Amino acid sequence: MKKILLIATGGTIASGYTQEGLAPKIEAGELLQYVEGYQDFCQVDVASPFRLDSTNVCGKHGLELTAL
């Protein structure tokens, strides 16, 4: 069975409405509920090193991702 690492960092896909506007809200594992039947063809491990809007991601965050 294939193994996939889902790396969630916040951003548009995981955002939801808050009183201050859009903000990272959905947990990484919750995103998988939108992919029907993935368990039939792969095993998914989840990592969420940070939860930021993409406009707030900078070089140090890229370094964090390389450590995964």
N, C-alpha and C positions, 0 to 999 in steps of 0.2 A: 504494500500500500504506500502511496506517495505521502510524504510529510511536507507540510507547509507551515511557515512561520508568518503569522499575521502580526505585523508591527503597526500598532495604532498610536498616533501622536496627537490626536485631537483633530483640529482642522474642520473643514467644511462638511465632510461626510458624517462626522460624529457630533456635529453641532446641533443645538436645539435653542429654542427661544427662551430668553430669560428677561428679567425686568430691565437689564442693561443692554439688551439686544442679543444677537447670536453669540454663543459661547460653547466650547467643547463640553458635551454633556453625556453622550452615549459611551458606555464602557466597551472595550474592545470585544469581549465575548458576546455582547449583545448584537454586534454587527453580523455575527454568523447566523442569526435567526432569519436574515434576509436571503440566505443562500440555501435553497431547499436541496436536500439530498447529498450535501457535501460529504457526509459520513460514509457514503457508499463508495467514494473513490479516493478519499484522502483523510489523513489525520492532521488536525490543525492545532498547533501550539500558539499561544497568544502572548505577546509582550506589549507593554504600554509604558515605555520609559519616561514619557512626559505627556501632558495634555495641554497643548497650546494651539491657538489659531496659527495658521501658516504664516501670517504676517509677523508673528513674534518669534519664529524659528530663526536661529542664527548659527554661526560656525560651531559653537560649543555643543549644540544639539546634534549636529552632524557627527561630531566625535563620539557622542553617546551612542548613536546608532551603529557605528562601526564596531563597538564593543559587544554587540549582541551576538 
